[in-house]
Amino acid sequence: MILTAEQREKVEQNIRLVRKVINDKVHGPYQLGIYTYDDIFQIGCIGLCKAAATDKGGTFSTYAYRLIWNEICDALIYSTRRQATELSSDMIPLVAEDPTVSIADVAAQLDVQAALKAAKQKASPCVIKGIDAMIQMAEGRSSKEIGNEFGVSANLVCAWVSKARKYLKSRPEILALKGV
């Protein structure tokens, strides 16, 4: 973004407005996720420059205050999303490479599989699809991926899962697993 001399002067005159926005709006501004105070200040300056470039008259400080705050919010939201995806992808390697499985774990898994098989025998086709979808979701697949496999929308898969959960909560063989 290239500013005219008049716009640059307006930015220089209102640079303290960035610090005011940070002090008013950002709580604990010295380390916010991946950003330091200086990063937040620079992001606020970008908002101030955008305000100077798009100003149409009126009270500049009020307009600039809002644009500075919006720019900082956008950056913080982005960093939160980025941190969340990094954390979730970082968690995958933390799973043990060679997990030790006890006999009790195997027995519990067999009990769950037997209970689900018994519950599926008396269920409607929609509920059976929901149970299958729940199993696939437990293995890490998304409802969108499952929907693509069945040729339906992700919303329909979620509806199947909802019906299956309701059905399974009413089944005695599933309720008996709570003690397992």
DRENDREN-729243 format. One line per field, with one value per residue: x, y, z of N, C-alpha, C in turn; residue in one letter. Coordinates in nm, 3 decimals. Atoms other than C-alpha are relative to their C-alpha. Layout:
BEGIN
nx = (X, ...)
ny = (Y, ...)
nz = (Z, ...)
cax = (X, ...)
cay = (Y, ...)
caz = (Z, ...)
cx = (X, ...)
cy = (Y, ...)
cz = (Z, ...)
kedo = (A, ...)
//
This chain:
BEGIN
nx = (0.085, -0.080, 0.072, -0.043, -0.070, 0.103, 0.042, -0.112, -0.001, 0.112, -0.043, -0.100, 0.067, 0.091, -0.066, 0.031, 0.131, -0.025, -0.032, 0.124, 0.085, -0.059, 0.019, 0.143, 0.071, -0.074, -0.035, -0.127, -0.049, -0.143, -0.024, 0.129, -0.019, -0.125, -0.033, -0.050, 0.057, -0.047, 0.077, 0.135, -0.012, -0.015, 0.130, 0.082, -0.046, 0.059, 0.138, -0.004, -0.027, 0.123, 0.094, -0.043, 0.020, 0.143, 0.074, 0.086, 0.038, 0.062, -0.094, -0.095, -0.043, 0.105, -0.006, -0.127, 0.004, 0.074, -0.078, -0.116, 0.050, 0.039, -0.122, -0.059, 0.089, -0.021, -0.129, 0.009, 0.084, -0.083, -0.104, 0.066, 0.029, -0.127, -0.052, 0.084, -0.032, -0.134, 0.010, 0.063, -0.092, -0.111, 0.043, -0.002, -0.120, -0.010, 0.056, -0.111, -0.034, 0.026, 0.082, 0.016, 0.141, 0.022, 0.109, 0.123, 0.035, 0.050, 0.130, 0.095, 0.025, 0.086, 0.133, 0.060, 0.035, 0.113, 0.119, 0.040, 0.055, 0.134, 0.086, 0.023, 0.093, 0.138, 0.008, 0.043, -0.115, -0.054, -0.077, -0.119, -0.095, -0.049, -0.097, -0.120, -0.061, -0.062, -0.124, -0.097, -0.039, -0.091, -0.128, -0.059, 0.056, 0.096, 0.133, -0.005, -0.062, 0.096, 0.108, -0.048, -0.003, 0.139, 0.065, 0.099, -0.061, -0.052, 0.113, 0.077, -0.081, 0.017, 0.135, -0.008, -0.074, 0.088, 0.100, -0.069, -0.030, 0.126, 0.036, -0.094, 0.022, 0.116, -0.025, -0.055, -0.136, -0.091, 0.002, -0.077, -0.142, -0.043, -0.074, -0.124)
ny = (-0.115, -0.122, -0.115, -0.132, -0.077, -0.044, 0.118, 0.034, -0.099, 0.036, 0.119, -0.043, -0.079, 0.084, 0.126, 0.031, 0.066, 0.145, 0.035, -0.014, 0.116, 0.118, -0.011, 0.007, 0.119, 0.126, 0.031, 0.073, -0.016, 0.018, 0.126, 0.055, 0.112, -0.007, -0.141, -0.082, -0.135, -0.069, 0.054, -0.057, -0.141, -0.007, 0.035, -0.119, -0.102, 0.036, -0.048, -0.146, -0.034, 0.027, -0.107, -0.122, 0.020, 0.007, -0.105, -0.082, -0.118, 0.032, 0.013, 0.104, 0.085, 0.098, 0.095, 0.071, 0.085, 0.121, 0.077, 0.056, 0.110, 0.110, 0.061, 0.078, 0.116, 0.096, 0.067, 0.087, 0.113, 0.083, 0.069, 0.101, 0.113, 0.061, 0.070, 0.117, 0.105, 0.048, 0.085, 0.128, 0.080, 0.038, 0.104, 0.130, 0.079, 0.033, 0.133, 0.095, 0.071, 0.141, 0.003, 0.128, 0.030, 0.100, 0.095, -0.069, -0.090, 0.084, 0.051, -0.112, -0.027, 0.107, -0.022, -0.112, 0.047, 0.093, -0.078, -0.075, 0.097, 0.036, -0.118, -0.022, 0.101, -0.043, -0.141, -0.036, -0.024, -0.134, 0.009, 0.081, -0.090, -0.090, 0.074, 0.016, -0.132, -0.028, 0.080, -0.064, -0.127, 0.034, 0.030, -0.126, -0.052, -0.108, 0.030, -0.031, 0.115, 0.111, -0.036, 0.023, 0.144, 0.045, -0.081, -0.088, -0.118, 0.016, -0.022, 0.124, 0.091, -0.046, 0.040, 0.144, 0.019, -0.044, 0.106, 0.117, -0.026, 0.010, 0.142, 0.075, -0.034, 0.074, 0.144, 0.055, 0.052, -0.115, -0.050, 0.093, -0.029, -0.110, 0.060, 0.059)
nz = (0.000, 0.010, -0.055, 0.045, -0.105, -0.096, -0.076, -0.090, -0.109, -0.087, -0.074, -0.099, -0.103, -0.078, -0.035, -0.140, -0.002, -0.001, -0.138, -0.077, 0.031, -0.065, -0.145, -0.032, 0.046, -0.009, -0.139, -0.003, 0.137, 0.017, 0.071, 0.040, 0.091, 0.075, 0.018, -0.110, 0.000, 0.121, 0.113, -0.009, 0.035, 0.145, 0.060, -0.020, 0.096, 0.130, -0.007, 0.006, 0.140, 0.075, -0.034, 0.069, 0.144, 0.036, -0.071, 0.085, -0.076, -0.128, -0.110, 0.040, -0.112, -0.026, 0.111, -0.007, -0.120, 0.038, 0.096, -0.072, -0.082, 0.090, 0.053, -0.109, -0.022, 0.109, -0.021, -0.116, 0.039, 0.087, -0.079, -0.082, 0.089, 0.039, -0.116, -0.023, 0.097, -0.031, -0.118, 0.033, 0.081, -0.087, -0.091, 0.068, -0.031, -0.141, -0.021, -0.015, 0.122, -0.020, -0.119, -0.065, -0.013, -0.104, 0.025, -0.038, 0.110, 0.108, -0.043, 0.005, 0.142, 0.050, -0.059, 0.073, 0.134, -0.011, -0.034, 0.120, 0.096, -0.048, 0.015, 0.143, 0.053, -0.021, 0.035, 0.136, 0.088, -0.029, -0.124, 0.031, 0.066, -0.104, -0.083, 0.083, 0.009, -0.131, -0.008, 0.088, -0.063, -0.110, 0.063, 0.045, 0.125, -0.018, 0.055, 0.143, 0.066, -0.006, 0.092, 0.138, 0.021, 0.017, 0.103, -0.065, -0.062, -0.135, -0.092, -0.010, -0.082, -0.139, -0.040, -0.027, -0.125, -0.108, -0.020, -0.054, -0.142, -0.074, -0.001, -0.083, -0.141, -0.048, 0.010, -0.125, 0.018, -0.004, -0.138, -0.082, 0.020, -0.087, -0.110, 0.052)
cax = (0.000, 0.149, 0.043, 0.053, 0.254, -0.066, -0.169, 0.180, 0.162, -0.177, -0.030, 0.266, 0.035, -0.184, 0.075, -0.004, -0.353, -0.210, -0.064, -0.398, -0.591, -0.350, -0.369, -0.750, -0.842, -0.565, -0.529, -0.179, -0.034, 0.326, 0.299, -0.011, 0.026, 0.282, 0.288, 0.492, 0.395, 0.607, 0.426, 0.088, 0.207, 0.316, -0.016, -0.191, 0.023, -0.098, -0.454, -0.364, -0.221, -0.536, -0.742, -0.534, -0.564, -0.942, -1.037, -1.325, -1.329, -1.501, -1.336, -1.023, -0.929, -1.265, -1.242, -0.876, -0.934, -1.186, -0.965, -0.662, -0.867, -1.010, -0.661, -0.533, -0.838, -0.790, -0.427, -0.509, -0.786, -0.549, -0.278, -0.525, -0.636, -0.278, -0.175, -0.471, -0.384, -0.017, -0.109, -0.338, -0.076, 0.193, -0.014, -0.007, 0.361, 0.304, 0.114, 0.339, 0.520, 0.486, 0.189, 0.165, -0.176, -0.297, -0.531, -0.791, -0.776, -0.827, -1.116, -1.282, -1.243, -1.398, -1.687, -1.749, -1.740, -1.979, -2.219, -2.216, -2.275, -2.573, -2.711, -2.675, -2.881, -3.195, -3.127, -3.271, -3.048, -3.006, -2.885, -2.649, -2.491, -2.464, -2.286, -2.046, -1.986, -1.916, -1.656, -1.490, -1.494, -1.326, -1.053, -1.000, -1.209, -1.422, -1.794, -1.713, -1.483, -1.743, -2.013, -1.802, -1.763, -2.143, -2.221, -2.412, -2.354, -2.161, -2.480, -2.658, -2.370, -2.399, -2.773, -2.702, -2.453, -2.703, -2.969, -2.715, -2.608, -2.968, -3.033, -2.717, -2.796, -3.119, -2.960, -2.895, -2.583, -2.427, -2.538, -2.374, -2.039, -2.033, -1.907, -1.627)
cay = (0.000, 0.333, 0.639, 0.997, 1.256, 1.385, 1.033, 0.961, 1.280, 1.176, 0.839, 1.005, 1.242, 0.956, 0.686, 0.715, 0.592, 0.243, 0.233, 0.356, 0.079, -0.183, -0.052, -0.018, -0.339, -0.598, -0.758, -0.877, -0.729, -0.831, -1.187, -1.294, -1.637, -1.607, -1.226, -0.995, -0.638, -0.510, -0.744, -0.621, -0.261, -0.324, -0.488, -0.185, 0.042, -0.150, -0.077, 0.289, 0.303, 0.142, 0.402, 0.686, 0.536, 0.496, 0.804, 1.001, 1.289, 1.310, 1.228, 1.038, 0.911, 0.737, 0.572, 0.479, 0.337, 0.090, -0.012, -0.059, -0.277, -0.481, -0.541, -0.658, -0.883, -1.042, -1.117, -1.261, -1.480, -1.602, -1.681, -1.869, -2.084, -2.142, -2.236, -2.474, -2.655, -2.671, -2.813, -3.076, -3.179, -3.182, -3.421, -3.698, -3.795, -3.805, -4.131, -4.417, -4.578, -4.928, -4.921, -5.197, -5.359, -5.540, -5.836, -5.618, -5.365, -5.641, -5.787, -5.446, -5.389, -5.728, -5.650, -5.320, -5.487, -5.761, -5.506, -5.294, -5.604, -5.703, -5.348, -5.329, -5.648, -5.478, -5.130, -4.956, -4.908, -4.540, -4.622, -4.892, -4.633, -4.400, -4.665, -4.736, -4.362, -4.331, -4.608, -4.436, -4.101, -4.268, -4.376, -4.011, -3.966, -3.656, -3.655, -3.499, -3.789, -4.041, -3.855, -3.865, -4.241, -4.290, -4.024, -3.803, -3.470, -3.435, -3.306, -3.631, -3.829, -3.618, -3.688, -4.062, -4.038, -3.847, -4.114, -4.387, -4.223, -4.191, -4.554, -4.684, -4.498, -4.697, -5.040, -5.259, -5.420, -5.075, -4.962, -5.274, -5.155, -4.855, -5.086, -5.216)
caz = (0.000, -0.103, 0.094, -0.025, 0.168, 0.331, 0.436, 0.578, 0.780, 0.916, 1.017, 1.190, 1.379, 1.502, 1.576, 1.950, 1.867, 1.805, 2.156, 2.296, 2.118, 2.248, 2.604, 2.593, 2.416, 2.442, 2.783, 2.863, 2.543, 2.606, 2.474, 2.285, 2.137, 1.863, 1.881, 2.104, 2.192, 1.901, 1.660, 1.783, 1.749, 1.390, 1.309, 1.459, 1.240, 0.935, 1.048, 1.094, 0.741, 0.604, 0.789, 0.642, 0.291, 0.308, 0.514, 0.367, 0.612, 0.946, 1.277, 1.177, 1.522, 1.571, 1.229, 1.272, 1.624, 1.479, 1.186, 1.414, 1.649, 1.359, 1.218, 1.558, 1.607, 1.266, 1.346, 1.688, 1.545, 1.275, 1.530, 1.750, 1.457, 1.352, 1.705, 1.736, 1.414, 1.514, 1.853, 1.704, 1.448, 1.719, 1.929, 1.670, 1.726, 2.101, 2.062, 2.169, 1.878, 2.020, 2.253, 2.507, 2.505, 2.811, 2.814, 2.988, 2.701, 2.445, 2.646, 2.677, 2.302, 2.228, 2.466, 2.285, 1.945, 2.057, 2.209, 1.892, 1.678, 1.896, 1.886, 1.507, 1.457, 1.589, 1.448, 1.143, 0.837, 0.923, 1.274, 1.140, 0.911, 1.210, 1.419, 1.132, 1.095, 1.470, 1.446, 1.151, 1.335, 1.632, 1.392, 1.294, 0.982, 0.940, 0.864, 0.527, 0.435, 0.548, 0.356, 0.039, 0.084, 0.114, -0.148, 0.099, 0.275, 0.598, 0.764, 0.685, 0.835, 1.151, 1.160, 1.135, 1.419, 1.631, 1.577, 1.649, 1.976, 2.087, 1.994, 2.165, 2.487, 2.508, 2.450, 2.758, 2.608, 2.570, 2.915, 3.059, 2.917, 3.151, 3.420, 3.193)
cx = (0.091, -0.087, 0.054, 0.069, -0.099, -0.045, 0.111, 0.007, -0.111, 0.035, 0.098, -0.064, -0.085, 0.062, -0.027, -0.134, 0.015, 0.027, -0.127, -0.093, 0.052, -0.024, -0.147, -0.059, 0.072, 0.043, 0.124, 0.070, 0.146, 0.038, -0.134, 0.021, 0.135, 0.049, 0.055, -0.068, 0.039, -0.076, -0.140, 0.003, 0.013, -0.131, -0.096, 0.038, -0.052, -0.145, -0.008, 0.026, -0.123, -0.104, 0.036, -0.027, -0.147, -0.085, -0.077, -0.045, -0.067, 0.106, 0.093, 0.032, -0.103, 0.004, 0.126, 0.002, -0.066, 0.081, 0.123, -0.045, -0.039, 0.123, 0.065, -0.084, 0.020, 0.129, -0.007, -0.085, 0.080, 0.103, -0.060, -0.031, 0.128, 0.059, -0.080, 0.033, 0.140, -0.003, -0.060, 0.092, 0.122, -0.037, 0.011, 0.127, 0.011, -0.059, 0.117, 0.021, -0.038, -0.085, -0.009, -0.149, -0.016, -0.116, -0.134, -0.046, -0.060, -0.140, -0.106, -0.036, -0.092, -0.142, -0.073, -0.044, -0.120, -0.129, -0.048, -0.060, -0.141, -0.097, -0.034, -0.102, -0.144, -0.023, -0.051, 0.124, 0.069, 0.089, 0.127, 0.106, 0.060, 0.104, 0.130, 0.074, 0.070, 0.133, 0.108, 0.048, 0.097, 0.138, 0.064, -0.055, -0.103, -0.135, -0.004, 0.059, -0.096, -0.115, 0.040, 0.001, -0.141, -0.072, -0.109, 0.074, 0.051, -0.110, -0.082, 0.075, -0.015, -0.138, -0.004, 0.066, -0.087, -0.107, 0.064, 0.033, -0.126, -0.042, 0.090, -0.018, -0.118, 0.021, 0.063, 0.143, 0.105, 0.006, 0.081, 0.151, 0.051, 0.079, 0.134, 0.113)
cy = (0.123, 0.116, 0.129, 0.071, 0.045, -0.116, -0.044, 0.094, -0.030, -0.121, 0.040, 0.077, -0.087, -0.132, -0.039, -0.072, -0.153, -0.046, 0.009, -0.118, -0.123, 0.004, -0.012, -0.138, -0.133, -0.020, -0.087, 0.010, -0.036, -0.134, -0.064, -0.109, 0.009, 0.143, 0.063, 0.135, 0.074, -0.049, 0.061, 0.147, 0.016, -0.032, 0.118, 0.111, -0.028, 0.048, 0.152, 0.046, -0.024, 0.108, 0.128, -0.011, 0.005, 0.108, 0.088, 0.126, -0.041, -0.009, -0.118, -0.095, -0.108, -0.110, -0.086, -0.097, -0.133, -0.087, -0.063, -0.122, -0.119, -0.072, -0.089, -0.125, -0.105, -0.078, -0.097, -0.124, -0.095, -0.078, -0.109, -0.123, -0.074, -0.080, -0.128, -0.112, -0.053, -0.093, -0.135, -0.085, -0.043, -0.117, -0.139, -0.078, -0.039, -0.136, -0.098, -0.076, -0.148, -0.015, -0.141, -0.020, -0.110, -0.091, 0.065, 0.094, -0.078, -0.052, 0.110, 0.032, -0.107, 0.014, 0.111, -0.046, -0.094, 0.077, 0.079, -0.093, -0.040, 0.115, 0.023, -0.098, 0.047, 0.145, 0.019, 0.026, 0.135, -0.003, -0.083, 0.086, 0.097, -0.066, -0.018, 0.133, 0.037, -0.073, 0.065, 0.134, -0.025, -0.034, 0.124, 0.056, 0.107, -0.040, 0.030, -0.117, -0.118, 0.025, -0.023, -0.149, -0.054, 0.077, 0.089, 0.118, -0.033, 0.020, -0.126, -0.103, 0.037, -0.037, -0.150, -0.027, 0.040, -0.105, -0.124, 0.019, -0.017, -0.146, -0.078, 0.030, -0.077, -0.152, -0.053, -0.053, 0.113, 0.057, -0.089, 0.026, 0.111, -0.051, -0.056, 0.098)
cz = (0.000, 0.046, -0.059, 0.116, 0.108, 0.089, 0.097, 0.118, 0.100, 0.086, 0.109, 0.115, 0.094, 0.044, 0.145, 0.013, 0.002, 0.142, 0.088, -0.022, 0.072, 0.150, 0.041, -0.023, 0.025, 0.144, 0.002, -0.133, -0.022, -0.061, -0.027, -0.102, -0.068, -0.013, 0.128, -0.009, -0.129, -0.124, -0.003, -0.041, -0.151, -0.072, 0.013, -0.096, -0.140, -0.005, -0.010, -0.144, -0.088, 0.025, -0.074, -0.150, -0.039, 0.068, -0.098, 0.072, 0.129, 0.108, -0.028, 0.114, 0.031, -0.106, 0.010, 0.118, -0.036, -0.096, 0.065, 0.080, -0.087, -0.054, 0.107, 0.027, -0.108, 0.020, 0.117, -0.029, -0.088, 0.082, 0.087, -0.084, -0.036, 0.116, 0.026, -0.098, 0.026, 0.119, -0.034, -0.087, 0.081, 0.089, -0.063, 0.032, 0.146, 0.033, 0.001, -0.130, 0.009, 0.126, 0.058, 0.026, 0.105, -0.040, 0.032, -0.111, -0.116, 0.034, -0.007, -0.144, -0.059, 0.053, -0.076, -0.138, 0.003, 0.030, -0.120, -0.104, 0.039, -0.020, -0.147, -0.058, 0.009, -0.044, -0.143, -0.086, 0.026, 0.124, -0.022, -0.068, 0.102, 0.090, -0.077, -0.013, 0.131, 0.013, -0.087, 0.057, 0.115, -0.053, -0.061, -0.129, 0.030, -0.061, -0.150, -0.078, -0.004, -0.096, -0.145, -0.033, -0.028, -0.111, 0.057, 0.063, 0.140, 0.104, 0.019, 0.084, 0.147, 0.054, 0.031, 0.134, 0.119, 0.031, 0.063, 0.148, 0.085, 0.014, 0.096, 0.148, 0.059, 0.003, 0.128, -0.016, 0.002, 0.142, 0.092, -0.012, 0.092, 0.118, -0.042, 0.015)
kedo = (M, I, L, T, A, E, Q, R, E, K, V, E, Q, N, I, R, L, V, R, K, V, I, N, D, K, V, H, G, P, Y, Q, L, G, I, Y, T, Y, D, D, I, F, Q, I, G, C, I, G, L, C, K, A, A, A, T, D, K, G, G, T, F, S, T, Y, A, Y, R, L, I, W, N, E, I, C, D, A, L, I, Y, S, T, R, R, Q, A, T, E, L, S, S, D, M, I, P, L, V, A, E, D, P, T, V, S, I, A, D, V, A, A, Q, L, D, V, Q, A, A, L, K, A, A, K, Q, K, A, S, P, C, V, I, K, G, I, D, A, M, I, Q, M, A, E, G, R, S, S, K, E, I, G, N, E, F, G, V, S, A, N, L, V, C, A, W, V, S, K, A, R, K, Y, L, K, S, R, P, E, I, L, A, L, K, G, V)
//
